[in-house]
Amino acid sequence: MILVFGGNGQLGRELSRAASTRAVALHALSHAEADIADSAAVAAALARLKPTVVVNAAAYTKVDLAEINVEEARRGNEIGPEVIAEACAGAGIPMIHVSTDYVFDGTKPGAYRESDAVRPINVYGRTKAAGEDAVRRIHKHHVILRTAWVYSEFGHNFLKTILGLAATRDELRIVADQHGSPTSASELAEAVLNVASALLHDRTLAGTYHFAAAGSTTWHGFASRIVEVAARVTGRNPQVIPNATADYATAARRPANSVLDCRLFVERFGFLPRHWTVGVDATTRILVTSSQNAKTQKDASQKDATHVA
Ligand SMILES: NC(=O)c1ccc[n+]([C@@H]2O[C@H](COP(=O)([O-])OP(=O)(O)OC[C@H]3O[C@@H](n4cnc5c(N)ncnc54)[C@H](OP(=O)(O)O)[C@@H]3O)[C@@H](O)[C@H]2O)c1
């Protein structure tokens, strides 16, 4: 059985969904059910559920807020992974830990390889890098999976923010000089399940890997694609105007390039990520269609109510 910490996050929820589709036994614990920085809670979960693999999908992911909530970010990204690694090492359970492209500083001209030096430029990246170090130091039988620009139907993410803005504004200004690969949490979940089953049978697979969608774009390219696909359903087509990072102040600095080279993952796990547009198109269509359906239903029930009155 796979035990997932961070079960209510984007990845956590997609892991539960993917496992039920594949009929894989998986138990997901939310933040409320187990704080990963609480060693007693983590130990109790392992003792009660007796997993064969543990996945840490929990993290403090609010990149800008992390600049001021440093201790909270450390609990989720640094102390938590350390606690899970200690517990898994003690119980002899392999661990999959999810990390981020933001461990890099973004100055490399090409895609980042696993062997490239880590040099985070914000609190989120620094705490995630420290979490990776803890896992490597404490528990040999681990896979660290760095991913990037995650979105899904669930939770808060860039795709959902853009859909919200596109519904009300005629013009969106979006950063066009940061490069990365928008990655669907559902595809990431599939990758994690593949790793879980492979890692159980082959300890030599332990190590650090990159997994993100194929191809790359900018936040502006990502937003333009979302708006274009949504417009086919809604008819609303706001202008997406490129913006420079320098003209858009945020609390946290972000790497200008965080494209990940995923060849090692493909080679060792035989799982090929799809082009980023495939997942973005699918998730956009699902969200826009369900919101249109909800609106149609609401309009219909209001009309019924008027007739009754
Ligand atoms: N989102 C991205 O764009 C992105 C990009 C690159 C890498 N990643 C990595 O991918 C992984 C999954 O991210 P995601 O997008 O699924 O994140 P998410 O949607 O923010 O989910 C993270 C979950 O972790 C929980 N959590 C936070 N602190 C915790 C703690 N101390 N103990 C237990 N649970 C805690 C959160 O609960 P609360 O909300 O209740 O606090 C939330 O449910 C993370 O490792 C993240 O660093 C994400």
PDBQT file of the ligand as one rigid body, heavy atoms in Angstrom, charges set to zero:
ROOT
HETATM    1  N1  LIG A 401       2.538  23.833  -7.471  1.00  0.00    +0.000 N 
HETATM    2  C1  LIG A 401       3.592  23.989  -8.255  1.00  0.00    +0.000 C 
HETATM    3  O1  LIG A 401       3.578  24.788  -9.203  1.00  0.00    +0.000 OA
HETATM    4  C2  LIG A 401       4.834  23.163  -8.052  1.00  0.00    +0.000 A 
HETATM    5  C3  LIG A 401       5.949  23.396  -8.878  1.00  0.00    +0.000 A 
HETATM    6  C4  LIG A 401       7.098  22.626  -8.677  1.00  0.00    +0.000 A 
HETATM    7  C5  LIG A 401       7.119  21.660  -7.696  1.00  0.00    +0.000 A 
HETATM    8  N2  LIG A 401       6.034  21.480  -6.902  1.00  0.00    +0.000 N 
HETATM    9  C6  LIG A 401       6.113  20.483  -5.847  1.00  0.00    +0.000 C 
HETATM   10  O2  LIG A 401       5.161  19.477  -6.121  1.00  0.00    +0.000 OA
HETATM   11  C7  LIG A 401       4.677  18.932  -4.885  1.00  0.00    +0.000 C 
HETATM   12  C8  LIG A 401       3.159  18.942  -4.889  1.00  0.00    +0.000 C 
HETATM   13  O3  LIG A 401       2.732  20.282  -5.014  1.00  0.00    +0.000 OA
HETATM   14  P1  LIG A 401       1.201  20.685  -5.174  1.00  0.00    +0.000 P 
HETATM   15  O4  LIG A 401       1.115  21.617  -6.304  1.00  0.00    +0.000 OA
HETATM   16  O5  LIG A 401       0.352  19.464  -5.115  1.00  0.00    +0.000 OA
HETATM   17  O6  LIG A 401       1.048  21.534  -3.832  1.00  0.00    +0.000 OA
HETATM   18  P2  LIG A 401      -0.288  21.996  -3.094  1.00  0.00    +0.000 P 
HETATM   19  O7  LIG A 401      -1.466  21.859  -3.987  1.00  0.00    +0.000 OA
HETATM   20  O8  LIG A 401       0.031  23.302  -2.471  1.00  0.00    +0.000 OA
HETATM   21  O9  LIG A 401      -0.438  20.878  -1.957  1.00  0.00    +0.000 OA
HETATM   22  C9  LIG A 401       0.465  20.782  -0.912  1.00  0.00    +0.000 C 
HETATM   23  C10 LIG A 401      -0.271  20.162   0.257  1.00  0.00    +0.000 C 
HETATM   24  O10 LIG A 401       0.662  20.035   1.330  1.00  0.00    +0.000 OA
HETATM   25  C11 LIG A 401      -0.012  20.387   2.510  1.00  0.00    +0.000 C 
HETATM   26  N3  LIG A 401       0.952  20.800   3.542  1.00  0.00    +0.000 N 
HETATM   27  C12 LIG A 401       1.628  21.955   3.673  1.00  0.00    +0.000 A 
HETATM   28  N4  LIG A 401       2.405  21.928   4.771  1.00  0.00    +0.000 NA
HETATM   29  C13 LIG A 401       2.206  20.718   5.347  1.00  0.00    +0.000 A 
HETATM   30  C14 LIG A 401       2.701  20.086   6.501  1.00  0.00    +0.000 A 
HETATM   31  N5  LIG A 401       3.568  20.706   7.325  1.00  0.00    +0.000 N 
HETATM   32  N6  LIG A 401       2.271  18.835   6.792  1.00  0.00    +0.000 NA
HETATM   33  C15 LIG A 401       1.375  18.196   5.988  1.00  0.00    +0.000 A 
HETATM   34  N7  LIG A 401       0.866  18.739   4.871  1.00  0.00    +0.000 NA
HETATM   35  C16 LIG A 401       1.288  19.993   4.560  1.00  0.00    +0.000 A 
HETATM   36  C17 LIG A 401      -0.960  21.503   2.119  1.00  0.00    +0.000 C 
HETATM   37  O11 LIG A 401      -2.002  21.583   3.051  1.00  0.00    +0.000 OA
HETATM   38  P3  LIG A 401      -2.600  23.040   3.458  1.00  0.00    +0.000 P 
HETATM   39  O12 LIG A 401      -2.998  23.691   2.182  1.00  0.00    +0.000 OA
HETATM   40  O13 LIG A 401      -3.732  22.671   4.347  1.00  0.00    +0.000 OA
HETATM   41  O14 LIG A 401      -1.483  23.737   4.157  1.00  0.00    +0.000 OA
HETATM   42  C18 LIG A 401      -1.449  21.002   0.754  1.00  0.00    +0.000 C 
HETATM   43  O15 LIG A 401      -2.598  20.204   0.880  1.00  0.00    +0.000 OA
HETATM   44  C19 LIG A 401       5.332  19.770  -3.773  1.00  0.00    +0.000 C 
HETATM   45  O16 LIG A 401       6.463  19.115  -3.319  1.00  0.00    +0.000 OA
HETATM   46  C20 LIG A 401       5.752  21.039  -4.490  1.00  0.00    +0.000 C 
HETATM   47  O17 LIG A 401       6.859  21.654  -3.848  1.00  0.00    +0.000 OA
HETATM   48  C21 LIG A 401       4.880  22.197  -7.063  1.00  0.00    +0.000 A 
ENDROOT
TORSDOF 0
